């Protein structure tokens, strides 16, 4: 991604936010819009953090269409933990055309993405069985509490030697190739790491409303062209992974999450009903942000790392 985008420094870290609206752009507020000054909202920014678009700050400038109203019974610290992972997980499930009663395999069940996907598989999509991977002990226990039916110890088990059949496979750890053999005919696999595709990047660029100034010179026309997209898919590995899934009568997609108020409104409803919950690894003060980022990137976190601005 760093080769495709033109990053500017300094940059503000962070995708997720939860807070109170203090100002609304435009000449006047829309009286019919439920979001007004004083409304508590949460969501995820569009695109990637830049100098004017990160969330690790006291004030955040965001578009109206990425916001949802935070349920009053949900704490800001919990609301801030769910947007990116929830939006991405929903997009992954939808890309796989998941049906009620599906058997689902999710890698990395104790991470931010995994903890969201396990819950959503059950409470939103009605999966009949959810299998995930995690290290033994606390992380396995966490996955089971969230609704996982089977937890595979990835340290002692080779994923490529696993048996079973799954309608939907979500790869949150870059191990998609090890799981292709588990797909049923008519099933679907989606990854956020393995096999990036030109289609995924085109969709992300469109949905994120990325400024031309944020894209490397010549990148957009290259990706949008048939030849350029084909070259990208071949180099990045998405094309071969797609063919491997298609050989089993299944589909493959790569997904990149971005701000989406419609999905967040649905997430808000589930959180308000208590059927979907944030999983917090730890919370940090703003002055300790560097340590929080290091914790997030360590691979040891169980759930999400949140910085409390207050």
FENSULUR-V108860 format. One record per backbone hydrogen bond with DSSP energy under -0.5 kcal/mol. CO is the residue of the C=O (numbers start at 1). NH is the residue of the N-H. E is the energy in kcal/mol with one decimal. If there is no record, write none. Layout:
((CO,NH,E) (CO,NH,E))
//
This chain:
((1,4,-1.0) (1,5,-1.8) (4,216,-3.2) (5,7,-0.9) (11,13,-0.5) (13,55,-0.7) (13,56,-2.6) (14,55,-0.5) (15,45,-2.2) (17,43,-2.1) (19,41,-2.6) (21,38,-2.5) (29,31,-0.7) (30,33,-1.6) (34,36,-0.7) (36,39,-2.5) (39,21,-2.7) (39,41,-0.6) (40,70,-2.5) (41,19,-2.5) (42,68,-1.8) (43,17,-2.2) (45,259,-1.1) (50,12,-1.5) (50,53,-1.3) (50,54,-0.6) (55,57,-2.2) (60,62,-0.6) (63,66,-1.3) (64,67,-1.7) (65,261,-2.2) (66,44,-0.7) (68,42,-2.2) (71,74,-1.8) (75,79,-2.6) (76,80,-2.6) (78,81,-1.1) (79,82,-1.1) (79,83,-0.7) (82,86,-2.6) (83,87,-2.9) (84,88,-2.3) (85,89,-2.3) (86,90,-2.5) (87,91,-2.3) (88,92,-2.1) (89,93,-2.7) (90,94,-2.6) (91,95,-2.0) (92,96,-1.3) (93,98,-1.6) (94,97,-1.3) (99,102,-1.7) (102,104,-0.5) (102,128,-1.8) (102,129,-1.2) (103,167,-1.5) (103,168,-2.0) (104,131,-3.0) (105,170,-3.0) (106,133,-0.9) (108,111,-1.4) (108,114,-0.7) (110,303,-1.3) (111,115,-2.8) (112,116,-1.3) (113,117,-2.8) (114,118,-2.6) (115,119,-1.1) (116,120,-2.5) (117,121,-2.4) (118,122,-1.2) (119,123,-3.1) (120,124,-1.7) (120,125,-1.9) (121,127,-3.0) (122,126,-0.9) (126,101,-2.4) (129,104,-3.0) (130,149,-2.3) (130,150,-1.8) (131,106,-2.9) (132,152,-3.3) (133,109,-2.2) (133,110,-0.5) (134,154,-0.7) (135,140,-0.8) (137,141,-2.4) (138,142,-2.4) (139,143,-2.1) (140,144,-2.0) (141,145,-2.1) (142,146,-1.7) (143,147,-0.6) (143,148,-2.5) (144,147,-0.9) (150,132,-2.4) (152,134,-2.2) (152,154,-1.0) (153,156,-0.8) (153,157,-1.1) (157,159,-0.7) (158,161,-1.9) (159,162,-1.5) (166,184,-1.9) (167,188,-2.5) (168,105,-2.5) (169,171,-0.6) (169,190,-2.4) (170,107,-2.2) (170,172,-0.8) (171,192,-1.7) (175,178,-1.2) (176,179,-1.9) (176,180,-0.7) (179,182,-2.1) (180,183,-1.7) (182,166,-2.7) (184,187,-2.4) (187,251,-1.8) (188,169,-2.1) (189,253,-1.7) (190,171,-3.0) (191,255,-2.0) (196,238,-0.8) (197,201,-1.8) (198,202,-2.7) (199,203,-2.5) (200,204,-2.3) (201,205,-2.6) (202,206,-2.0) (203,207,-2.9) (204,208,-2.4) (205,209,-0.6) (205,210,-1.3) (206,209,-0.7) (211,214,-2.0) (212,215,-1.2) (214,6,-2.4) (216,219,-2.0) (218,222,-1.4) (219,223,-2.6) (220,224,-2.4) (221,225,-1.3) (225,229,-2.6) (226,230,-1.9) (227,231,-2.4) (228,232,-2.5) (229,233,-2.4) (230,234,-2.0) (231,235,-2.6) (232,236,-3.0) (233,237,-1.0) (233,239,-1.9) (237,241,-1.7) (238,242,-2.2) (239,243,-2.0) (240,244,-2.0) (241,245,-1.9) (242,246,-2.5) (243,247,-1.8) (245,248,-1.4) (245,250,-2.4) (246,249,-1.8) (249,186,-2.3) (251,189,-2.4) (253,191,-2.0) (260,264,-2.0) (261,265,-2.0) (262,266,-1.5) (263,267,-2.3) (264,268,-2.7) (265,269,-1.6) (266,270,-2.0) (267,271,-2.6) (268,272,-2.6) (269,273,-1.7) (270,274,-0.5) (270,275,-1.8) (270,276,-1.1) (271,274,-0.8) (278,280,-0.6) (279,281,-0.5) (279,304,-3.1) (282,306,-2.4) (284,308,-3.2) (285,288,-1.6) (286,289,-1.6) (288,292,-1.9) (289,293,-2.6) (290,294,-2.2) (291,295,-2.1) (292,296,-2.3) (293,297,-2.1) (294,298,-0.6) (295,298,-0.9) (296,299,-0.6) (301,303,-0.7) (304,281,-3.1) (304,282,-1.2) (304,306,-0.5) (306,284,-2.2) (306,308,-0.6) (307,309,-0.7) (308,286,-0.8))
//
